[in-house]
Amino acid sequence: ITLIVLCGISFYLGGVFCPEKAKFFFTQQDVKTAVEVPVETDKTVAIAAAPLQIKAVNFPECSPDYQDYTPCTDPRRWRKYSYRRLSFMERHCPPLSERKVCLVPPPDGYKPPIKWPKSKDECWYRNVPYDWINKQKSNQHWLKKEGEKFLFPGGGTMFPDGVGKYVDFMQKLIPEMKDGTIRTAIDTGCGVASWGGDLLHRDMLTVSLAPRDNHEAQVQFALERGIPAILGIISTQRLPFPSNSFDMAHCSRCLIPWTEFG
C-alpha cells in the first residue's frame, strides 16, 4: 500500500511540474508567436524589430582656457596633495562636485593629423600651438616651427647628435634590440617622444610616459605624431601594466629610484 501511495504521489507531482518544464523548450513557431503581440487596432507589432529609443544628450562646450585641460592631472590642484616622491603629479581625480561636464574644444585652425610615418618628423602647428616649448627648448633642438608646421629634428638633452645616432649606439651596446628579443619598451620622461618614435620606426613598440608639467602636456606632441604615449609618473602608484609588459625601460635624467619601494 505504501509503495502504491508513493508512486501515485510521484505521478501527480510529475504531472504538475511537467508543464512548467515545457516552458523552456521553444519551437521556431513558438518564438514567432511570442514576439508578435496583438494590439487594439488589429495590427501585429514585432517587439524584436522595434527601434531602441535613445535620448540625445547635448554637452556644452568648455571655455577656451580648458583647451589643454586634463581632469585628473590638473596643475591647479597640485597644492592639495603631498610633494613626497612627487605624488602630487600623479592622477588625482576631482570630487563629483568639481567635475566638468563639457566638451573640450579643439584649438583654432585644427586640422586632421598627418599620417605615420610622415608624422614622425612633423605635425601641424595649430593642432598643438605650444609656443613656450619652442622658445624655452629651442637650444635643445627638440622641435622647431617652420610655417604651419612643427618639425622634430630628433634632438634633446640626451641626443646632441640626434636620436638616430643615439639609438644606433644603444644597439651596439644591446644587440637584443636588433634580433627581435626586445619588442616592447617604455620611455619615461619622454618629452616629445623622439626616442619612442625612432624605436617605433625600427619595429619596436614603445609606450612614451611623461608627467603633466606646469605648462601644456608635452605628451600631446607624441600623440599628434602617432606615437603611443600616456600621461603619468612612476611614483607611489603602479602603472596600469602587468609585470614583464616591457622588455626594456629607458630613462633620460628621470631620477627614478628603480629598485626602491618595491
Accessible surface in RSA format (square Angstrom, percent):
REM  Atomic radii and reference values for relative SASA: ProtOr
REM  Chains: A
REM  Algorithm: Lee & Richards
REM  Probe-radius: 1.40
REM  Slices: 20
REM RES _ NUM      All-atoms   Total-Side   Main-Chain    Non-polar    All polar
REM                ABS   REL    ABS   REL    ABS   REL    ABS   REL    ABS   REL
RES ILE A   1   174.36  99.2 140.57 104.7  33.79  81.4 140.92 101.5  33.44  90.8
RES THR A   2   100.40  71.4  95.29  96.6   5.11  12.2  62.94  84.5  37.45  56.6
RES LEU A   3   130.43  72.6 126.86  90.8   3.57   9.0 128.07  89.9   2.36   6.4
RES ILE A   4   130.69  74.4 126.55  94.3   4.14  10.0 128.21  92.3   2.47   6.7
RES VAL A   5    80.17  52.8  73.23  66.3   6.94  16.7  79.20  68.8   0.97   2.6
RES LEU A   6   102.98  57.3 101.97  72.9   1.01   2.5 102.15  71.7   0.82   2.2
RES CYS A   7    57.20  43.3  53.23  59.4   3.98   9.3  16.61  42.1  40.59  43.8
RES GLY A   8    38.66  47.7   0.00   N/A  38.66  47.7  32.70  89.7   5.96  13.4
RES ILE A   9    86.50  49.2  83.81  62.4   2.70   6.5  85.83  61.8   0.68   1.8
RES SER A  10    71.85  60.7  59.75  79.7  12.10  27.9  35.08  74.7  36.77  51.5
RES PHE A  11   165.71  82.9 152.64  94.5  13.07  34.0 155.84  94.5   9.87  28.2
RES TYR A  12   149.27  69.7 139.45  79.3   9.82  25.6 105.94  79.6  43.33  53.4
RES LEU A  13    82.87  46.2  82.37  58.9   0.50   1.3  82.60  58.0   0.27   0.7
RES GLY A  14    39.97  49.3   0.00   N/A  39.97  49.3  37.11 101.8   2.86   6.4
RES GLY A  15    49.89  61.5   0.00   N/A  49.89  61.5  36.00  98.8  13.89  31.1
RES VAL A  16    72.90  48.0  58.91  53.3  13.99  33.7  65.27  56.7   7.62  20.7
RES PHE A  17   125.25  62.7 122.51  75.9   2.74   7.1 122.64  74.4   2.61   7.5
RES CYS A  18    79.36  60.0  73.35  81.8   6.01  14.1  17.49  44.3  61.86  66.7
RES PRO A  19    79.87  58.2  69.67  63.5  10.20  37.1  76.23  62.9   3.64  22.6
RES GLU A  20    91.08  52.3  90.21  68.2   0.87   2.1  33.22  64.3  57.86  47.2
RES LYS A  21   136.41  66.5 132.40  81.2   4.01   9.5  78.74  70.9  57.67  61.4
RES ALA A  22    59.08  54.3  46.77  72.2  12.31  28.0  51.68  72.8   7.40  19.6
RES LYS A  23   130.04  63.4 119.74  73.5  10.31  24.5  85.38  76.8  44.67  47.6
RES PHE A  24   161.20  80.6 139.14  86.2  22.06  57.4 140.84  85.4  20.36  58.3
RES PHE A  25   141.57  70.8 125.95  78.0  15.62  40.6 129.38  78.4  12.19  34.9
RES PHE A  26   135.09  67.6  99.40  61.6  35.69  92.9  99.96  60.6  35.13 100.6
RES THR A  27    83.69  59.5  76.78  77.8   6.91  16.5  79.51 106.8   4.18   6.3
RES GLN A  28   165.32  92.4 150.06 109.7  15.27  36.4  58.30 124.1 107.02  81.2
RES GLN A  29   116.91  65.4 112.97  82.6   3.94   9.4  54.10 115.1  62.81  47.6
RES ASP A  30    62.25  43.6  57.11  56.8   5.14  12.1  11.29  26.6  50.96  50.8
RES VAL A  31    80.45  52.9  79.43  71.9   1.02   2.4  80.39  69.9   0.05   0.1
RES LYS A  32   119.29  58.2 114.96  70.5   4.33  10.3  62.76  56.5  56.52  60.2
RES THR A  33    84.32  60.0  76.51  77.6   7.81  18.6  71.51  96.1  12.80  19.4
RES ALA A  34    73.02  67.1  43.18  66.6  29.84  67.9  55.19  77.7  17.83  47.2
RES VAL A  35    41.63  27.4  39.08  35.4   2.55   6.1  41.62  36.2   0.02   0.1
RES GLU A  36    72.60  41.7  62.64  47.4   9.95  23.7  11.59  22.4  61.01  49.8
RES VAL A  37    60.90  40.1  60.45  54.7   0.45   1.1  60.90  52.9   0.00   0.0
RES PRO A  38   111.08  81.0  95.68  87.2  15.40  56.0  96.87  80.0  14.21  88.3
RES VAL A  39    63.38  41.7  47.73  43.2  15.65  37.7  56.56  49.1   6.82  18.5
RES GLU A  40   176.68 101.4 142.88 108.1  33.80  80.5  66.86 129.3 109.82  89.7
RES THR A  41    97.21  69.1  75.91  77.0  21.30  50.8  79.00 106.1  18.21  27.5
RES ASP A  42   137.99  96.7 103.29 102.8  34.70  82.1  35.80  84.3 102.19 101.9
RES LYS A  43   148.91  72.6 142.69  87.5   6.22  14.8  90.17  81.2  58.74  62.6
RES THR A  44    87.30  62.1  57.10  57.9  30.20  72.0  24.85  33.4  62.45  94.4
RES VAL A  45    72.77  47.9  69.93  63.3   2.85   6.9  72.77  63.2   0.00   0.0
RES ALA A  46    48.37  44.5  39.05  60.3   9.32  21.2  39.05  55.0   9.32  24.7
RES ILE A  47   104.39  59.4  96.67  72.0   7.72  18.6  97.72  70.4   6.66  18.1
RES ALA A  48    88.91  81.8  48.57  75.0  40.35  91.8  60.33  85.0  28.58  75.7
RES ALA A  49    81.55  75.0  49.73  76.7  31.82  72.4  60.34  85.0  21.21  56.2
RES ALA A  50    59.06  54.3  36.28  56.0  22.77  51.8  41.66  58.7  17.40  46.1
RES PRO A  51   103.50  75.4  85.01  77.5  18.48  67.2  95.37  78.7   8.12  50.5
RES LEU A  52   153.78  85.6 127.36  91.1  26.41  66.4 130.15  91.4  23.63  63.6
RES GLN A  53   155.25  86.8 127.97  93.5  27.29  65.0  61.71 131.4  93.54  70.9
RES ILE A  54   141.33  80.4 108.60  80.9  32.73  78.9 112.14  80.8  29.19  79.2
RES LYS A  55   186.04  90.8 162.92 100.0  23.11  55.0 112.85 101.6  73.18  78.0
RES ALA A  56    88.56  81.4  60.35  93.1  28.21  64.2  68.86  97.0  19.70  52.2
RES VAL A  57   103.33  68.0  77.43  70.1  25.90  62.4  80.39  69.9  22.94  62.2
RES ASN A  58   142.00  97.9 114.99 111.1  27.02  65.1  34.76  83.7 107.24 103.7
RES PHE A  59    99.57  49.8  80.28  49.7  19.28  50.2  80.98  49.1  18.59  53.2
RES PRO A  60    87.09  63.5  74.58  68.0  12.51  45.5  86.47  71.4   0.62   3.9
RES GLU A  61   126.19  72.4  97.81  74.0  28.38  67.6  27.14  52.5  99.05  80.9
RES CYS A  62    10.04   7.6   2.52   2.8   7.53  17.7   4.67  11.8   5.38   5.8
RES SER A  63    53.34  45.1  41.35  55.2  11.99  27.6  42.52  90.5  10.83  15.2
RES PRO A  64   114.82  83.7 104.97  95.7   9.86  35.8 108.01  89.2   6.81  42.4
RES ASP A  65   105.55  73.9  71.49  71.2  34.06  80.5  52.52 123.6  53.03  52.9
RES TYR A  66    36.31  17.0  36.28  20.6   0.03   0.1  17.13  12.9  19.18  23.6
RES GLN A  67    63.78  35.7  49.05  35.8  14.73  35.1  11.56  24.6  52.22  39.6
RES ASP A  68    31.48  22.1  24.31  24.2   7.18  17.0  20.34  47.9  11.15  11.1
RES TYR A  69    33.87  15.8  16.83   9.6  17.04  44.3  13.44  10.1  20.44  25.2
RES THR A  70    31.08  22.1  30.02  30.4   1.06   2.5  30.09  40.4   1.00   1.5
RES PRO A  71    69.57  50.7  69.44  63.3   0.13   0.5  69.44  57.3   0.13   0.8
RES CYS A  72    17.14  13.0  13.81  15.4   3.33   7.8   1.47   3.7  15.67  16.9
RES THR A  73     9.83   7.0   8.37   8.5   1.46   3.5   7.14   9.6   2.69   4.1
RES ASP A  74    14.44  10.1  10.51  10.5   3.93   9.3   0.30   0.7  14.15  14.1
RES PRO A  75    32.73  23.9  20.40  18.6  12.33  44.8  20.65  17.0  12.08  75.1
RES ARG A  76   123.09  51.7 112.68  57.4  10.41  24.8  80.40 109.9  42.69  25.9
RES ARG A  77    26.88  11.3  26.88  13.7   0.00   0.0  18.94  25.9   7.95   4.8
RES TRP A  78    24.47   9.8  24.47  11.8   0.00   0.0  24.15  12.9   0.31   0.5
RES ARG A  79   184.36  77.4 155.88  79.5  28.47  67.8  66.65  91.1 117.70  71.3
RES LYS A  80   113.78  55.5  76.52  47.0  37.26  88.7  63.11  56.8  50.67  54.0
RES TYR A  81    56.59  26.4  44.88  25.5  11.71  30.5  44.67  33.6  11.91  14.7
RES SER A  82    64.62  54.6  48.18  64.3  16.44  37.9  46.82  99.7  17.80  24.9
RES TYR A  83   142.26  66.4 126.94  72.2  15.32  39.9  96.97  72.9  45.29  55.8
RES ARG A  84   153.36  64.4 140.34  71.5  13.01  31.0  67.88  92.8  85.48  51.8
RES ARG A  85    74.59  31.3  48.82  24.9  25.77  61.4  36.69  50.1  37.90  23.0
RES LEU A  86    90.56  50.4  90.24  64.6   0.32   0.8  90.24  63.4   0.32   0.9
RES SER A  87    15.19  12.8  15.19  20.3   0.00   0.0   9.42  20.1   5.77   8.1
RES PHE A  88    17.24   8.6  16.79  10.4   0.44   1.2  16.79  10.2   0.44   1.3
RES MET A  89    26.39  13.7  24.67  16.3   1.72   4.1  15.46  13.1  10.93  14.5
RES GLU A  90     7.04   4.0   3.41   2.6   3.63   8.6   5.17  10.0   1.87   1.5
RES ARG A  91   143.05  60.1 132.44  67.5  10.61  25.3  46.47  63.5  96.58  58.5
RES HIS A  92    44.19  24.1  36.46  25.3   7.73  19.8  29.32  30.2  14.87  17.3
RES CYS A  93    62.85  47.5  37.31  41.6  25.54  60.0  14.93  37.8  47.91  51.7
RES PRO A  94     4.57   3.3   4.28   3.9   0.30   1.1   4.28   3.5   0.30   1.9
RES PRO A  95    65.75  47.9  55.01  50.1  10.74  39.0  65.55  54.1   0.20   1.2
RES LEU A  96   143.70  80.0 126.10  90.2  17.60  44.2 126.26  88.7  17.44  46.9
RES SER A  97   108.05  91.3  62.55  83.5  45.49 104.8  59.07 125.8  48.98  68.6
RES GLU A  98    80.25  46.1  64.41  48.7  15.85  37.7  36.55  70.7  43.70  35.7
RES ARG A  99   120.83  50.7 102.42  52.2  18.41  43.8  33.90  46.3  86.93  52.7
RES LYS A 100   110.75  54.0  82.55  50.6  28.20  67.1  34.60  31.1  76.15  81.1
RES VAL A 101   101.76  67.0  85.15  77.1  16.61  40.0  88.86  77.2  12.90  35.0
RES CYS A 102    35.68  27.0  14.27  15.9  21.41  50.3   7.25  18.4  28.44  30.7
RES LEU A 103   107.48  59.9 106.13  75.9   1.35   3.4 107.48  75.5   0.00   0.0
RES VAL A 104    71.74  47.2  47.39  42.9  24.35  58.7  47.39  41.2  24.35  66.0
RES PRO A 105    17.78  13.0  13.88  12.7   3.90  14.2  15.66  12.9   2.13  13.2
RES PRO A 106    86.82  63.3  70.93  64.7  15.89  57.7  77.26  63.8   9.56  59.4
RES PRO A 107    17.87  13.0  14.29  13.0   3.58  13.0  14.77  12.2   3.10  19.3
RES ASP A 108   118.19  82.8 109.65 109.1   8.53  20.2  32.40  76.2  85.79  85.6
RES GLY A 109    50.39  62.1   0.00   N/A  50.39  62.1  35.77  98.2  14.61  32.7
RES TYR A 110    98.40  45.9  71.06  40.4  27.34  71.1  49.88  37.5  48.51  59.8
RES LYS A 111    72.11  35.2  71.56  43.9   0.55   1.3  55.47  49.9  16.64  17.7
RES PRO A 112   110.55  80.6 103.49  94.3   7.07  25.7 106.19  87.7   4.36  27.1
RES PRO A 113    57.94  42.2  52.47  47.8   5.46  19.9  52.65  43.5   5.29  32.9
RES ILE A 114    27.48  15.6  14.03  10.5  13.45  32.4  20.12  14.5   7.36  20.0
RES LYS A 115   167.31  81.6 161.74  99.2   5.57  13.3 107.56  96.8  59.76  63.7
RES TRP A 116    89.78  36.0  63.62  30.8  26.16  61.4  46.10  24.6  43.68  70.9
RES PRO A 117    77.73  56.7  73.62  67.1   4.11  14.9  73.77  60.9   3.96  24.6
RES LYS A 118   128.26  62.6 119.28  73.2   8.98  21.4  77.51  69.8  50.75  54.1
RES SER A 119     0.71   0.6   0.71   0.9   0.00   0.0   0.27   0.6   0.44   0.6
RES LYS A 120    35.17  17.2  35.17  21.6   0.00   0.0   5.11   4.6  30.06  32.0
RES ASP A 121    73.32  51.4  71.45  71.1   1.86   4.4  25.85  60.8  47.46  47.3
RES GLU A 122    22.48  12.9  22.48  17.0   0.00   0.0   0.79   1.5  21.69  17.7
RES CYS A 123     1.25   0.9   1.15   1.3   0.10   0.2   1.25   3.2   0.00   0.0
RES TRP A 124    53.31  21.4  53.04  25.7   0.27   0.6  49.38  26.3   3.93   6.4
RES TYR A 125    25.12  11.7  25.12  14.3   0.00   0.0  13.53  10.2  11.59  14.3
RES ARG A 126    89.85  37.7  89.85  45.8   0.00   0.0  37.33  51.0  52.51  31.8
RES ASN A 127     6.61   4.6   0.00   0.0   6.61  15.9   0.00   0.0   6.61   6.4
RES VAL A 128     0.42   0.3   0.08   0.1   0.34   0.8   0.42   0.4   0.00   0.0
RES PRO A 129    29.47  21.5  14.48  13.2  15.00  54.5  14.48  12.0  15.00  93.2
RES TYR A 130     9.65   4.5   9.10   5.2   0.55   1.4   3.63   2.7   6.02   7.4
RES ASP A 131    56.43  39.5  53.53  53.3   2.90   6.9  16.03  37.7  40.40  40.3
RES TRP A 132    38.59  15.5  31.11  15.1   7.47  17.5  36.20  19.3   2.38   3.9
RES ILE A 133     0.02   0.0   0.00   0.0   0.02   0.1   0.00   0.0   0.02   0.1
RES ASN A 134    32.08  22.1  30.59  29.6   1.49   3.6   0.06   0.1  32.02  30.9
RES LYS A 135   151.79  74.0 130.75  80.2  21.04  50.1  85.28  76.8  66.51  70.8
RES GLN A 136   108.45  60.6  82.48  60.3  25.96  61.8  35.57  75.7  72.87  55.3
RES LYS A 137    51.92  25.3  51.77  31.8   0.15   0.4   8.96   8.1  42.96  45.8
RES SER A 138    62.20  52.6  50.95  68.0  11.24  25.9  29.77  63.4  32.43  45.4
RES ASN A 139   116.00  80.0  90.24  87.2  25.76  62.0  44.72 107.6  71.28  68.9
RES GLN A 140    42.81  23.9  35.70  26.1   7.10  16.9  14.11  30.0  28.70  21.8
RES HIS A 141   115.06  62.9 112.58  78.3   2.48   6.4  73.14  75.4  41.92  48.8
RES TRP A 142    35.06  14.1  35.06  17.0   0.00   0.0  31.50  16.8   3.56   5.8
RES LEU A 143     2.70   1.5   0.16   0.1   2.54   6.4   0.16   0.1   2.54   6.8
RES LYS A 144    99.50  48.5  99.49  61.0   0.01   0.0  50.19  45.2  49.31  52.5
RES LYS A 145    82.06  40.0  57.66  35.4  24.39  58.1  20.96  18.9  61.10  65.1
RES GLU A 146    92.22  52.9  79.95  60.5  12.27  29.2  35.22  68.1  57.00  46.5
RES GLY A 147    62.10  76.6   0.00   N/A  62.10  76.6  43.32 118.9  18.78  42.1
RES GLU A 148   107.52  61.7  99.43  75.2   8.09  19.3  46.15  89.3  61.37  50.1
RES LYS A 149    49.29  24.0  49.29  30.2   0.00   0.0  23.53  21.2  25.75  27.4
RES PHE A 150     0.00   0.0   0.00   0.0   0.00   0.0   0.00   0.0   0.00   0.0
RES LEU A 151    41.51  23.1  41.51  29.7   0.00   0.0  41.51  29.1   0.00   0.0
RES PHE A 152     9.20   4.6   0.00   0.0   9.20  23.9   0.47   0.3   8.73  25.0
RES PRO A 153    70.24  51.2  30.27  27.6  39.97 145.3  44.76  37.0  25.48 158.4
RES GLY A 154     6.82   8.4   0.00   N/A   6.82   8.4   6.82  18.7   0.00   0.0
RES GLY A 155     7.45   9.2   0.00   N/A   7.45   9.2   5.50  15.1   1.95   4.4
RES GLY A 156     8.67  10.7   0.00   N/A   8.67  10.7   2.30   6.3   6.37  14.3
RES THR A 157    61.08  43.4  29.11  29.5  31.97  76.2  26.64  35.8  34.44  52.1
RES MET A 158    63.50  32.9  54.45  36.0   9.05  21.6  43.83  37.3  19.67  26.1
RES PHE A 159    21.67  10.8  19.04  11.8   2.63   6.8  19.93  12.1   1.74   5.0
RES PRO A 160   119.38  87.0  79.55  72.5  39.83 144.8  89.05  73.5  30.32 188.5
RES ASP A 161   105.73  74.1  82.81  82.4  22.92  54.2  18.56  43.7  87.17  86.9
RES GLY A 162    18.44  22.7   0.00   N/A  18.44  22.7  15.56  42.7   2.88   6.4
RES VAL A 163    10.94   7.2  10.28   9.3   0.66   1.6  10.28   8.9   0.66   1.8
RES GLY A 164    25.82  31.8   0.00   N/A  25.82  31.8  21.69  59.5   4.13   9.2
RES LYS A 165   141.18  68.9 134.30  82.4   6.88  16.4  81.64  73.5  59.53  63.4
RES TYR A 166    49.59  23.2  42.53  24.2   7.07  18.4  34.39  25.8  15.21  18.7
RES VAL A 167     0.00   0.0   0.00   0.0   0.00   0.0   0.00   0.0   0.00   0.0
RES ASP A 168    64.71  45.3  61.86  61.6   2.85   6.7  21.51  50.6  43.19  43.1
RES PHE A 169   132.84  66.5 130.71  81.0   2.13   5.6 132.28  80.2   0.56   1.6
RES MET A 170    22.11  11.4  22.11  14.6   0.00   0.0  22.11  18.8   0.00   0.0
RES GLN A 171    18.61  10.4  15.98  11.7   2.63   6.3   0.28   0.6  18.33  13.9
RES LYS A 172   164.40  80.2 134.36  82.4  30.04  71.5  84.86  76.4  79.54  84.7
RES LEU A 173   127.83  71.2 104.42  74.7  23.40  58.8 109.50  76.9  18.33  49.3
RES ILE A 174    45.55  25.9  44.60  33.2   0.94   2.3  45.55  32.8   0.00   0.0
RES PRO A 175    81.11  59.1  78.59  71.6   2.52   9.2  79.27  65.4   1.84  11.4
RES GLU A 176    71.49  41.0  71.49  54.1   0.00   0.0  21.20  41.0  50.29  41.1
RES MET A 177     8.01   4.1   0.00   0.0   8.01  19.1   0.00   0.0   8.01  10.6
RES LYS A 178   145.93  71.2 110.37  67.7  35.57  84.7  64.00  57.6  81.93  87.3
RES ASP A 179   103.00  72.2  63.66  63.4  39.34  93.0  47.25 111.2  55.76  55.6
RES GLY A 180    42.98  53.0   0.00   N/A  42.98  53.0  32.78  90.0  10.19  22.8
RES THR A 181    81.23  57.8  63.23  64.1  18.00  42.9  54.95  73.8  26.28  39.7
RES ILE A 182    14.94   8.5  13.31   9.9   1.63   3.9  13.31   9.6   1.63   4.4
RES ARG A 183   161.19  67.7 158.11  80.6   3.08   7.3  51.87  70.9 109.33  66.3
RES THR A 184    35.85  25.5  35.85  36.3   0.00   0.0  33.87  45.5   1.98   3.0
RES ALA A 185     0.06   0.1   0.01   0.0   0.05   0.1   0.01   0.0   0.05   0.1
RES ILE A 186     9.27   5.3   9.27   6.9   0.00   0.0   9.27   6.7   0.00   0.0
RES ASP A 187     3.89   2.7   3.89   3.9   0.00   0.0   0.00   0.0   3.89   3.9
RES THR A 188     1.92   1.4   1.92   1.9   0.00   0.0   1.92   2.6   0.00   0.0
RES GLY A 189    37.55  46.3   0.00   N/A  37.55  46.3  18.34  50.3  19.21  43.0
RES CYS A 190    15.05  11.4   0.00   0.0  15.05  35.4   2.61   6.6  12.44  13.4
RES GLY A 191    10.67  13.2   0.00   N/A  10.67  13.2   8.30  22.8   2.38   5.3
RES VAL A 192     4.50   3.0   3.69   3.3   0.80   1.9   3.69   3.2   0.80   2.2
RES ALA A 193     0.00   0.0   0.00   0.0   0.00   0.0   0.00   0.0   0.00   0.0
RES SER A 194     6.89   5.8   2.94   3.9   3.95   9.1   2.97   6.3   3.92   5.5
RES TRP A 195     3.16   1.3   2.32   1.1   0.84   2.0   2.32   1.2   0.84   1.4
RES GLY A 196     0.04   0.1   0.00   N/A   0.04   0.1   0.00   0.0   0.04   0.1
RES GLY A 197     0.19   0.2   0.00   N/A   0.19   0.2   0.19   0.5   0.00   0.0
RES ASP A 198    11.00   7.7  11.00  10.9   0.00   0.0   0.30   0.7  10.70  10.7
RES LEU A 199     0.00   0.0   0.00   0.0   0.00   0.0   0.00   0.0   0.00   0.0
RES LEU A 200    39.30  21.9  31.39  22.5   7.91  19.9  31.39  22.0   7.91  21.3
RES HIS A 201   105.52  57.7  85.76  59.6  19.76  50.6  54.74  56.4  50.78  59.1
RES ARG A 202    70.89  29.8  48.67  24.8  22.22  52.9  30.67  41.9  40.23  24.4
RES ASP A 203   135.83  95.1 104.10 103.6  31.73  75.0  36.70  86.4  99.13  98.9
RES MET A 204     6.32   3.3   6.14   4.1   0.18   0.4   6.23   5.3   0.09   0.1
RES LEU A 205    96.35  53.7  91.75  65.6   4.59  11.5  92.42  64.9   3.92  10.6
RES THR A 206     0.41   0.3   0.19   0.2   0.22   0.5   0.19   0.3   0.22   0.3
RES VAL A 207    25.45  16.7  25.45  23.0   0.00   0.0  25.45  22.1   0.00   0.0
RES SER A 208     0.00   0.0   0.00   0.0   0.00   0.0   0.00   0.0   0.00   0.0
RES LEU A 209     2.64   1.5   2.64   1.9   0.00   0.0   2.64   1.9   0.00   0.0
RES ALA A 210     6.25   5.7   6.11   9.4   0.14   0.3   6.25   8.8   0.00   0.0
RES PRO A 211    41.77  30.4  35.06  32.0   6.71  24.4  35.54  29.3   6.23  38.7
RES ARG A 212    18.35   7.7  17.16   8.8   1.18   2.8   0.04   0.1  18.31  11.1
RES ASP A 213    33.01  23.1  31.86  31.7   1.15   2.7  27.35  64.4   5.66   5.6
RES ASN A 214   116.54  80.4  91.20  88.1  25.34  61.0  20.84  50.2  95.70  92.5
RES HIS A 215    76.50  41.8  66.71  46.4   9.79  25.0  45.29  46.7  31.21  36.3
RES GLU A 216    49.72  28.5  48.40  36.6   1.32   3.1  10.22  19.8  39.50  32.2
RES ALA A 217     6.26   5.8   6.26   9.7   0.00   0.0   6.26   8.8   0.00   0.0
RES GLN A 218    27.10  15.2  25.89  18.9   1.20   2.9   5.57  11.9  21.53  16.3
RES VAL A 219     4.62   3.0   4.46   4.0   0.17   0.4   4.46   3.9   0.17   0.5
RES GLN A 220    64.09  35.8  63.13  46.1   0.96   2.3   6.65  14.2  57.44  43.6
RES PHE A 221     0.06   0.0   0.06   0.0   0.00   0.0   0.06   0.0   0.00   0.0
RES ALA A 222     0.00   0.0   0.00   0.0   0.00   0.0   0.00   0.0   0.00   0.0
RES LEU A 223    88.73  49.4  70.03  50.1  18.69  47.0  71.78  50.4  16.95  45.6
RES GLU A 224    10.46   6.0   5.94   4.5   4.52  10.8   2.23   4.3   8.23   6.7
RES ARG A 225     6.36   2.7   6.36   3.2   0.00   0.0   0.00   0.0   6.36   3.9
RES GLY A 226    44.50  54.9   0.00   N/A  44.50  54.9  29.57  81.1  14.93  33.4
RES ILE A 227     2.09   1.2   0.11   0.1   1.98   4.8   0.81   0.6   1.27   3.5
RES PRO A 228    48.47  35.3  37.50  34.2  10.97  39.9  47.95  39.6   0.52   3.2
RES ALA A 229    12.61  11.6   0.00   0.0  12.61  28.7   0.00   0.0  12.61  33.4
RES ILE A 230    59.79  34.0  55.07  41.0   4.71  11.4  59.79  43.1   0.00   0.0
RES LEU A 231    45.67  25.4  27.87  19.9  17.80  44.8  27.87  19.6  17.80  47.9
RES GLY A 232    13.73  16.9   0.00   N/A  13.73  16.9  12.91  35.4   0.83   1.8
RES ILE A 233    26.04  14.8  17.67  13.2   8.37  20.2  20.04  14.4   6.00  16.3
RES ILE A 234    53.07  30.2  38.65  28.8  14.42  34.8  38.80  27.9  14.27  38.7
RES SER A 235    19.56  16.5   0.43   0.6  19.13  44.1   5.25  11.2  14.30  20.0
RES THR A 236    64.58  45.9  31.94  32.4  32.64  77.8  25.26  33.9  39.32  59.4
RES GLN A 237    83.44  46.7  71.90  52.5  11.54  27.5  37.95  80.8  45.48  34.5
RES ARG A 238   182.61  76.7 150.93  76.9  31.68  75.4  85.63 117.0  96.99  58.8
RES LEU A 239    41.20  22.9  29.88  21.4  11.32  28.5  30.18  21.2  11.02  29.7
RES PRO A 240   110.27  80.4  74.36  67.8  35.91 130.5  91.14  75.2  19.14 118.9
RES PHE A 241    56.77  28.4  45.15  28.0  11.62  30.2  47.13  28.6   9.64  27.6
RES PRO A 242   105.30  76.7  90.30  82.3  15.01  54.6 100.49  83.0   4.82  29.9
RES SER A 243    85.13  71.9  59.71  79.7  25.43  58.6  41.29  87.9  43.84  61.4
RES ASN A 244   148.36 102.3 110.95 107.2  37.41  90.1  32.29  77.7 116.07 112.2
RES SER A 245    36.43  30.8  13.37  17.8  23.06  53.1  19.97  42.5  16.45  23.1
RES PHE A 246    50.12  25.1  28.06  17.4  22.06  57.4  28.06  17.0  22.06  63.1
RES ASP A 247    66.20  46.4  33.14  33.0  33.06  78.2  11.49  27.0  54.71  54.6
RES MET A 248    24.37  12.6  15.32  10.1   9.04  21.5  23.08  19.6   1.29   1.7
RES ALA A 249    55.94  51.4  26.50  40.9  29.43  67.0  26.50  37.3  29.43  78.0
RES HIS A 250    12.83   7.0  10.24   7.1   2.60   6.6  12.51  12.9   0.33   0.4
RES CYS A 251    46.10  34.9  22.74  25.4  23.36  54.9  11.33  28.7  34.77  37.5
RES SER A 252    24.92  21.1  15.71  21.0   9.21  21.2   7.86  16.7  17.06  23.9
RES ARG A 253   173.89  73.0 138.43  70.6  35.46  84.4  56.39  77.1 117.50  71.2
RES CYS A 254    32.46  24.6   5.60   6.3  26.86  63.1  13.97  35.4  18.50  19.9
RES LEU A 255   169.04  94.1 135.65  97.0  33.39  83.9 148.31 104.2  20.73  55.8
RES ILE A 256    30.12  17.1  16.40  12.2  13.72  33.1  17.94  12.9  12.18  33.1
RES PRO A 257    70.31  51.2  52.98  48.3  17.33  63.0  65.58  54.1   4.73  29.4
RES TRP A 258   124.21  49.8  92.66  44.9  31.55  74.1  85.72  45.7  38.49  62.4
RES THR A 259   131.35  93.4  97.65  99.0  33.70  80.3  82.75 111.2  48.60  73.5
RES GLU A 260    97.25  55.8  87.48  66.2   9.78  23.3  17.54  33.9  79.71  65.1
RES PHE A 261   123.69  61.9  73.42  45.5  50.28 130.8  89.75  54.4  33.95  97.2
RES GLY A 262   110.35 136.1   0.00   N/A 110.35 136.1  65.43 179.6  44.92 100.6
END  Absolute sums over single chains surface
CHAIN  1 A    17818.7      14324.5       3494.2      11095.5       6723.2
END  Absolute sums over all chains
TOTAL         17818.7      14324.5       3494.2      11095.5       6723.2
